[in-house]
Amino acid sequence: MNTILIMAKRNVKMFFRDKASVFFSFLSVLIIIGLYALFLGDMQVKNIKAAVGDVKGIRFLIDAWIMAGIIAVNTVTLTLGAFGIMVQDESKKIMKDFLVAPIKRSSLVASYVLSSWIIGFIITIIAFIIGEAYIVFSGGELLPFISILKVIGIIALCIFSSSSMVFLLVSFIKTDSAFATLSTLIGTLIGFLAGIYVPIGVLPQAVQSFIKFVPTTHSAVLLRQVFMERPLEMVFAKAPEAITKDFTHSFGVDITFNNNTITPEIMILILLGTGLMFFAISVIRTVRKINK
């Protein structure tokens, strides 16, 4: 266990020392914030005003929606960036130095996974704090203490699920250039898959059906349900129930399968189950690749 912690500490230090890796891990988030600031935010505000009128809390609602999505995206892009250390070690033959040392293969793999979890969790929590500060500064309300604890718990679960998923993808990567291509591809697509660039409800039906099987979608939905609970009450207090349901479904505050709403408990099980499955497959693949 001590070996795993020492190696994980080394990986964390290497990640934060490489400013380029940190920047590109945040790139998709910066793109989302830029799009939101330029036109997406105002466009969504106008759409909601058209449905319910100029009521209090609309900006609060949209800010909460986008911040929940950004945090969900963070759990993917940051853990992916952290696994770049493993790719670098392999491409630079550093991995071979570790293999001739008295270090178990399983401990070596565990150190990369642990460092990815640590990096993802630390920076995502920082992003959460910044997001809450922005919401309050823009006229919204701070989350209640119980809701903050829920968000932290969801983040931890999302980090586990996301890191396991990207770990499996990275297990097929051998070079820095291939990893850079993978990072660009995921960074570009993840905003659409999580329903951030545009609400899920405006996507084609086939795409909506597909993204329901993406774990990050469930991460975003769980976070939105906590972030948006209060602003939803404010904005739709006097609106017909049909309009409220249409909004929550279109903006990915809830998702359905065969016309049945997927409950938070089921989504938690989905994230936990897919995380365990991807993690087990990834460890087996990585250990076999190291042993070659």
SVG drawing of the C-alpha trace seen along z (x, -y; Angstrom):
<svg xmlns="http://www.w3.org/2000/svg" viewBox="-51 -40 66 51">
<polyline fill="none" stroke="black" stroke-width="0.4" points="0.0,0.0 2.9,-2.4 4.3,-1.8 0.9,-2.7 0.8,-6.0 4.3,-6.9 3.8,-6.3 0.4,-8.1 2.1,-11.1 4.7,-11.1 2.0,-11.0 0.0,-13.9 3.2,-16.1 4.0,-15.4 0.6,-16.3 0.5,-19.7 4.0,-20.4 3.0,-20.1 1.0,-23.3 0.1,-22.2 -1.6,-19.0 -3.6,-21.0 -4.6,-23.5 -5.7,-21.0 -7.6,-19.1 -9.6,-22.3 -9.9,-23.1 -13.4,-21.7 -14.6,-23.5 -13.2,-26.7 -15.0,-26.2 -18.3,-25.6 -17.8,-28.7 -16.9,-30.8 -20.0,-29.6 -22.2,-30.2 -20.9,-33.7 -21.1,-34.7 -24.6,-33.5 -25.8,-30.2 -26.7,-31.8 -28.8,-34.6 -30.4,-32.3 -31.6,-29.9 -32.9,-32.8 -35.0,-34.1 -36.4,-30.7 -37.5,-30.2 -39.0,-33.8 -41.0,-32.9 -42.5,-29.9 -43.1,-31.3 -42.7,-35.1 -40.1,-37.4 -40.1,-35.8 -37.5,-36.0 -34.7,-33.3 -34.3,-32.5 -30.7,-33.5 -30.1,-31.6 -31.8,-28.5 -29.6,-28.7 -26.4,-29.3 -27.2,-26.3 -27.8,-24.2 -24.6,-25.1 -22.5,-24.7 -23.8,-21.2 -22.9,-20.3 -19.4,-21.8 -18.7,-19.7 -19.9,-16.6 -17.6,-17.3 -14.7,-18.0 -15.0,-14.5 -14.2,-13.1 -11.6,-15.5 -9.6,-15.9 -9.3,-12.1 -8.4,-11.6 -5.7,-14.3 -4.3,-12.6 -4.0,-9.3 -1.6,-11.1 1.1,-10.4 0.7,-6.7 0.9,-7.2 4.0,-9.3 5.7,-6.7 5.1,-4.1 6.1,-6.1 9.3,-7.3 10.1,-3.7 9.9,-4.9 7.5,-2.0 10.3,0.5 12.3,-1.1 9.5,-0.5 9.0,3.0 12.6,4.0 12.1,2.5 10.6,4.5 7.1,3.1 4.1,5.3 2.3,4.8 -1.0,4.4 0.5,1.8 1.8,-0.1 -1.6,-0.1 -3.3,-1.0 -1.0,-4.1 -2.1,-5.5 -5.8,-4.9 -5.5,-6.5 -3.6,-9.6 -6.3,-10.0 -9.0,-9.9 -7.1,-12.4 -6.5,-14.9 -10.0,-14.6 -11.6,-15.0 -9.4,-18.0 -9.8,-20.1 -13.5,-19.3 -14.2,-20.4 -12.3,-23.6 -14.5,-24.0 -17.6,-23.4 -16.5,-26.2 -15.8,-28.6 -19.2,-27.7 -21.1,-28.4 -19.3,-31.7 -20.2,-32.7 -23.9,-31.7 -24.1,-33.8 -22.3,-36.7 -24.7,-36.6 -27.7,-36.9 -28.4,-33.2 -28.4,-31.4 -25.8,-29.3 -26.7,-25.6 -27.9,-24.4 -25.4,-22.5 -27.1,-19.2 -27.1,-19.8 -23.4,-20.6 -22.8,-17.3 -24.9,-15.6 -22.9,-17.3 -19.6,-16.2 -20.9,-12.6 -22.1,-12.7 -18.7,-14.1 -16.9,-11.3 -19.1,-8.8 -18.8,-10.5 -15.0,-10.6 -15.0,-6.9 -17.3,-6.1 -15.5,-8.6 -12.0,-7.5 -12.8,-3.9 -14.3,-4.6 -11.4,-6.7 -8.9,-4.2 -10.3,-1.6 -9.9,-3.9 -6.4,-4.9 -5.4,-1.2 -5.5,-1.0 -3.2,-4.1 0.6,-3.7 1.9,-7.1 1.6,-10.7 0.2,-11.7 -2.6,-9.1 -3.4,-10.3 -3.6,-13.9 -6.0,-12.8 -8.2,-10.9 -8.2,-13.9 -9.3,-16.2 -12.0,-13.8 -13.4,-13.3 -13.1,-17.0 -15.2,-17.9 -17.9,-15.2 -18.4,-15.2 -20.3,-18.5 -22.8,-17.1 -23.1,-13.8 -23.8,-15.5 -26.3,-17.9 -24.4,-21.1 -23.8,-22.8 -27.5,-22.3 -30.3,-20.8 -30.8,-17.1 -34.4,-17.6 -33.4,-19.4 -31.1,-16.6 -32.4,-14.0 -34.3,-11.1 -31.6,-8.6 -28.9,-10.7 -31.1,-11.1 -31.5,-7.3 -27.8,-6.8 -26.6,-9.2 -28.9,-7.6 -26.3,-4.7 -23.4,-7.1 -22.5,-7.3 -21.6,-11.0 -25.2,-11.8 -26.4,-10.3 -23.7,-12.2 -24.9,-15.5 -28.6,-14.6 -27.8,-13.8 -25.9,-17.1 -28.6,-19.1 -31.3,-17.7 -29.4,-19.1 -28.2,-22.3 -31.5,-23.2 -33.9,-22.2 -34.3,-25.7 -34.3,-27.7 -36.9,-25.3 -39.2,-26.1 -38.7,-29.8 -39.2,-29.9 -42.0,-27.4 -43.9,-28.0 -46.9,-29.3 -46.4,-27.5 -48.5,-24.6 -47.2,-21.2 -46.9,-20.3 -44.5,-23.2 -42.3,-22.2 -42.1,-18.6 -41.3,-19.7 -38.5,-21.9 -37.0,-19.2 -37.0,-16.6 -35.7,-18.9 -32.9,-20.3 -31.8,-16.9 -32.9,-17.4 -34.5,-14.0 -34.3,-11.3 -36.7,-8.5 -36.4,-5.0 -39.5,-3.4 -41.5,-6.4 -40.5,-5.7 -38.4,-8.3 -35.1,-6.9 -34.9,-7.6 -31.7,-9.0 -31.2,-5.6 -31.1,-3.8 -28.7,-6.4 -26.4,-5.9 -26.5,-2.1 -25.7,-2.7 -22.7,-4.9 -21.4,-2.4 -22.0,0.6 -20.4,-0.8 -17.5,-2.1 -16.8,1.3 -17.2,3.0 -14.9,0.6 -12.4,0.7 -12.1,4.5 -11.7,4.7 -9.2,1.8 -7.0,3.4 -7.0,6.7 -6.0,5.1 -3.4,2.8 -1.7,5.6 -1.6,7.8 -0.1,4.9 2.6,4.3 3.5,8.0 4.1,8.2"/>
</svg>
